[in-house]
């Protein structure tokens, strides 16, 4: 069994049935098409890029701001999949920059544009400046790249969303919900599909990825014990995004059919499984201080100090959901994938107000977190944001 599946408490991969059913058609479409992948060096972006690459596209250009992660992506592909006859190139560019615009102006001809770039962390809402950066990356850059795709006559635009966009309680989820509103406006000019899914296990920057870092650095393991989450593997995230891009109808949002009884697991449970797999017995500590003190002595005894705690930080959602009660579902089209069927409804005045307000704040060079939060409530009146004054940066 795949180790990641074992650690997240599953025995089977999620999308085997749908991937096998559409295998021939998917291969045919990809091998005869050109692709641009944005945010390609993140965990999801790398997974999507590999799913496309292994089906030998005519052209595959990938863009990411992280030069180092891009290097690792290429090394990974060369070491696992080798080479293709098609045009495969990487570009270390900031999507919001003039350099990226010049790159698009030089060619820009792609059948499919997939945008996986995002500020994804709940911790990013702790200050006004990172929040504005989140707006730029999750909303403004998305709208910009859609308009460029329209201008270059692309067949389809795909953009990843998040389960946290359904009834959002944090600013990250709300930014993705607002992004979906902008998608609806542009869907009149180009077919657009998206995907909502859960946490990607051991993705860069995730708590589970942090477990690897803590072990390598000889540091204690810390995790909440009161929050259950769904997880998908990196490969599953790539399959889901590619399926939505190729087979999703205009305005479709695809999501994984997950069973609450089978697939929910706490971070602390994964930590225990992780340590046992490495041959360590978890040793539960009563505080961060105790865990830091014991890490110098316990590992030699085959034990690893852990601090598990109850969550009280801003932006944490009590439960995960992929759709709301008001959204229309199609649960019959795919075996393992659900589809949210959305109407092209949007409030042009609200969207224009959002754009004008953020532009004004950026031009004047100063803004507050309260101003941004108030703007988000204007866009999403039912926004369930709760400010506790405590953030993940204050945790070990």
C-alpha positions in Angstrom: 0.0 0.0 0.0 1.2 3.6 -0.7 2.7 5.0 2.5 0.7 8.3 2.2 -2.6 6.3 1.9 -1.6 4.3 5.0 -0.8 7.4 7.0 -4.1 9.1 6.2 -6.0 6.0 7.0 -7.1 4.8 3.6 -6.5 1.6 1.7 -7.6 2.7 -1.8 -7.0 5.6 -4.2 -10.0 7.8 -4.9 -10.4 8.2 -8.6 -9.2 4.8 -10.2 -12.7 4.1 -11.7 -13.1 7.4 -13.4 -9.5 7.6 -14.6 -9.8 4.1 -16.1 -13.1 4.8 -17.7 -11.9 8.0 -19.4 -8.3 6.7 -20.0 -8.4 6.5 -23.8 -10.3 9.8 -24.3 -8.0 11.6 -21.9 -4.9 10.3 -23.6 -6.2 11.4 -27.0 -7.2 14.9 -26.0 -4.0 15.6 -24.0 -1.6 14.2 -26.7 -3.2 16.5 -29.3 -3.3 19.7 -27.2 -1.1 22.4 -25.8 -1.0 23.4 -22.1 0.1 26.3 -19.9 0.3 25.4 -16.1 0.6 28.4 -13.7 1.8 27.8 -10.2 3.3 24.6 -11.6 6.0 24.1 -8.9 3.7 23.9 -5.9 2.5 20.5 -4.7 -0.7 20.5 -6.7 0.9 22.2 -9.7 3.7 19.5 -9.8 1.1 16.8 -9.6 -1.0 18.3 -12.5 2.1 18.9 -14.6 3.1 15.2 -14.3 -0.3 14.0 -15.2 -0.2 16.1 -18.3 3.4 15.3 -19.2 3.0 11.5 -19.0 0.3 11.8 -21.7 2.7 13.4 -24.2 1.1 16.8 -25.0 2.1 18.8 -28.1 3.2 21.7 -25.8 3.6 22.0 -22.1 4.8 25.3 -20.7 5.0 25.7 -16.9 5.3 28.8 -14.8 6.1 29.4 -11.2 7.7 32.1 -9.1 9.9 29.5 -7.2 13.0 28.8 -9.2 14.2 26.1 -6.8 10.9 24.2 -6.8 10.9 24.4 -10.6 14.3 22.8 -10.7 13.0 20.0 -8.5 10.0 19.5 -10.8 12.2 19.0 -13.8 14.5 16.6 -12.0 11.5 14.7 -10.8 10.0 14.4 -14.3 13.3 13.5 -15.9 13.9 10.8 -13.2 10.4 9.3 -13.3 8.9 9.9 -16.7 11.9 10.8 -19.0 11.2 12.9 -22.1 8.4 13.6 -24.6 8.5 14.8 -28.3 6.4 17.8 -27.4 7.7 21.2 -26.4 8.3 21.2 -22.6 9.7 24.4 -21.1 9.7 26.0 -17.6 9.6 29.7 -16.8 10.5 31.2 -13.4 8.1 34.1 -13.5 5.7 36.0 -11.2 2.3 35.9 -12.8 1.6 39.4 -11.7 4.7 40.9 -13.3 5.4 42.7 -16.6 7.9 39.9 -17.4 5.0 37.4 -17.4 2.9 39.7 -19.6 5.8 39.9 -22.1 6.1 36.1 -22.0 2.4 35.8 -22.9 2.6 38.4 -25.6 5.5 36.5 -27.2 3.3 33.4 -27.8 0.3 32.8 -25.4 -1.2 30.2 -27.7 -2.5 27.3 -25.5 -5.5 25.1 -25.8 -5.8 24.7 -22.0 -4.6 27.1 -19.3 -4.5 25.7 -15.7 -4.0 28.0 -12.8 -2.8 26.3 -9.6 -1.2 29.4 -8.1 -2.6 30.5 -4.7 -1.9 31.7 -1.2 -3.5 28.8 0.5 -2.6 29.1 4.2 -5.1 30.2 6.9 -2.1 31.8 8.6 -1.9 34.3 5.7 -4.8 36.3 7.2 -2.9 37.5 10.3 -1.8 40.9 8.8 -3.1 43.4 6.3 -0.1 43.2 3.9 -0.2 39.4 3.4 -4.0 39.7 3.0 -3.6 42.2 0.1 -1.0 39.8 -1.5 -3.7 37.1 -1.1 -6.1 39.2 -3.0 -3.6 39.8 -5.8 -2.6 36.1 -6.2 -6.0 34.4 -5.6 -8.3 37.0 -7.4 -6.5 39.7 -9.4 -4.0 37.4 -11.1 -6.7 34.9 -11.8 -8.9 37.5 -13.6 -5.9 38.8 -15.5 -4.8 35.4 -16.8 -8.4 34.6 -17.8 -8.6 37.8 -19.9 -5.3 36.8 -21.5 -6.6 33.4 -22.3 -9.7 34.9 -23.9 -7.6 37.2 -26.0 -5.5 34.3 -27.1 -8.5 32.1 -28.0 -7.8 29.3 -25.5 -10.3 26.5 -25.5 -10.6 26.2 -21.7 -9.5 27.8 -18.5 -9.2 25.8 -15.2 -8.6 27.3 -11.8 -8.3 25.4 -8.6 -10.5 26.5 -5.7 -10.8 25.0 -2.2 -13.3 23.2 0.0 -12.9 26.3 2.3 -14.8 28.4 -0.3 -18.0 26.6 0.6 -19.5 28.6 3.5 -16.2 30.2 4.2 -15.1 31.1 7.7 -11.5 32.3 6.9 -10.1 35.0 4.6 -8.4 32.4 2.4 -11.6 30.5 1.8 -13.4 33.8 1.2 -10.8 35.0 -1.3 -11.4 31.8 -3.3 -15.2 32.2 -3.0 -14.8 35.8 -4.4 -12.5 34.3 -7.1 -15.3 32.0 -8.1 -17.6 35.0 -8.6 -15.0 36.5 -11.0 -14.9 33.2 -12.8 -18.7 33.3 -13.4 -18.4 36.7 -15.0 -15.7 35.6 -17.4 -17.4 32.3 -18.2 -19.5 34.1 -20.8 -16.4 34.6 -22.9 -14.5 31.3 -22.3 -15.4 27.9 -20.8 -14.2 27.7 -17.2 -14.2 24.8 -14.8 -12.7 24.4 -11.3 -12.3 22.0 -8.5 -12.8 22.0 -4.7 -11.0 19.5 -2.7 -9.5 18.8 0.7 -6.0 19.0 2.2 -3.3 17.5 0.0 -1.3 15.2 2.2 2.3 16.1 2.8 2.1 19.1 0.4 4.7 21.8 0.8 4.0 24.0 3.8 1.3 21.7 5.2 1.4 20.4 8.8 2.1 16.9 7.5 5.0 18.1 5.4 6.1 19.8 8.6 6.3 16.4 10.3 9.1 15.4 7.9 10.9 18.7 8.6 10.7 18.2 12.4 12.1 14.7 12.2 15.0 15.8 10.0 15.8 18.7 12.3 15.4 16.7 15.5 12.4 18.7 16.8 9.2 17.7 18.5 6.0 17.0 16.7 3.0 19.3 17.3 -0.6 18.9 16.0 -4.2 19.7 16.9 -6.1 16.7 18.3 -9.7 18.1 17.9 -9.9 18.8 14.2 -10.8 16.1 11.6 -9.9 16.7 8.0 -10.2 15.0 4.6 -7.0 14.4 2.7 -6.1 13.6 -0.9 -2.8 12.4 -2.1 -0.7 14.7 -4.4 -1.4 12.3 -7.4 -5.1 12.4 -6.7 -5.1 16.2 -6.6 -3.4 16.1 -10.1 -6.0 13.7 -11.4 -8.9 15.7 -10.1 -7.7 19.0 -11.6 -7.0 17.4 -15.0 -10.4 15.7 -15.1 -12.1 19.0 -14.3 -10.0 20.8 -16.9 -10.7 18.3 -19.7 -14.2 17.0 -18.9 -15.8 19.7 -16.8 -18.5 21.7 -18.6 -18.5 25.4 -18.4 -18.9 26.6 -14.8 -18.6 23.1 -13.4 -16.9 22.6 -10.0 -15.7 19.1 -9.4 -15.1 17.6 -6.0 -14.2 14.2 -4.6 -16.9 12.0 -3.2 -15.6 11.3 0.3 -17.3 9.3 3.0 -17.3 10.9 6.4 -17.1 7.6 8.2 -14.1 6.3 6.2 -12.1 9.3 5.2 -12.0 11.8 8.1 -8.9 11.7 10.3 -7.3 14.1 12.9 -3.9 15.6 12.5 -2.8 14.0 15.8 -3.8 10.5 14.6 -1.7 11.0 11.4 1.2 12.1 13.6 0.9 8.9 15.7 0.8 6.7 12.5 3.7 8.7 11.0 6.0 8.2 14.1 5.1 4.5 14.5 6.0 4.0 10.8 9.4 5.4 11.5 9.8 3.1 14.5 9.2 5.7 17.3 6.7 5.5 20.1 4.8 8.8 20.5 5.4 10.4 23.9 2.7 12.8 24.8 3.8 16.0 26.5 1.7 18.5 28.4 3.3 21.7 26.9 5.5 23.0 24.1 8.3 23.6 26.7 8.3 20.0 27.8 8.4 18.7 24.2 11.4 20.9 23.4 13.3 19.8 26.5 12.7 16.1 25.9 13.6 16.0 22.2 17.3 15.8 23.1 16.9 12.6 25.1 13.8 10.7 24.1 14.6 9.7 20.5 17.6 7.7 21.7 15.1 5.6 23.7 12.9 5.0 20.6 10.4 7.7 21.7 9.5 11.0 20.1 8.0 13.9 22.1 4.6 15.1 20.8 2.4 18.1 21.9 -1.2 17.7 20.9 -3.6 20.5 21.6 -7.1 21.9 21.1 -7.5 24.6 18.4 -8.4 28.2 19.1 -6.8 30.0 16.2 -8.5 32.4 13.8 -9.9 30.8 10.6 -10.2 27.2 11.6 -13.4 25.6 10.4 -15.0 23.0 12.6 -15.9 20.7 9.7 -15.2 20.5 5.9 -17.7 20.7 3.1 -17.4 20.8 -0.6 -20.7 22.3 -1.5 -23.5 24.4 0.1 -27.2 23.6 0.5 -28.0 26.1 -2.3 -25.8 24.5 -4.9 -27.1 22.0 -7.5 -25.2 18.7 -7.6 -24.7 16.1 -10.3 -23.6 12.9 -8.5 -24.3 10.5 -11.5 -21.9 11.7 -14.2 -18.8 10.3 -12.5 -18.3 7.4 -10.1 -15.9 9.0 -7.7 -16.3 12.6 -8.6 -19.2 14.9 -7.8 -20.1 17.9 -9.9 -21.5 21.3 -8.7 -23.6 22.8 -11.5 -23.4 26.6 -11.2 -25.4 29.2 -13.0 -23.7 32.3 -14.6 -24.9 34.5 -11.9 -22.8 37.4 -10.6 -23.3 40.9 -9.3 -21.3 43.2 -11.7 -21.6 46.2 -9.4 -20.1 44.2 -6.5 -17.3 42.9 -8.6 -16.5 46.4 -10.0 -16.6 47.8 -6.4 -14.2 45.1 -5.2 -11.8 45.9 -8.0 -12.0 49.6 -7.6 -11.6 49.4 -3.8 -8.6 47.2 -3.8 -7.0 49.2 -6.5 -7.5 52.4 -4.6 -6.1 50.9 -1.4 -3.0 49.7 -3.3 -2.5 53.0 -5.0 -2.6 55.0 -1.8 -0.1 52.6 -0.3 -1.7 52.0 3.0 -4.7 49.9 4.3 -5.8 48.1 7.3 -6.9 44.5 7.9 -10.3 45.8 9.1 -10.8 47.5 5.7 -10.2 44.3 3.9 -12.4 42.3 6.2 -15.2 44.8 5.7 -14.8 44.5 1.9 -15.0 40.7 2.1 -18.2 41.0 4.2 -19.6 43.3 1.5 -18.9 40.6 -1.1 -20.1 37.7 1.1 -22.7 39.0 3.6 -23.0 35.5 5.1 -19.3 35.3 5.6 -18.7 33.3 8.8 -15.4 34.9 9.7 -14.5 34.9 13.4 -11.5 36.7 14.8 -10.0 35.1 17.9 -6.8 37.2 18.0 -4.7 34.0 17.9 -2.8 32.7 14.8 -0.9 29.6 13.8 2.4 31.6 13.9 2.0 31.5 17.7 2.0 27.7 17.7 5.0 25.4 17.6 
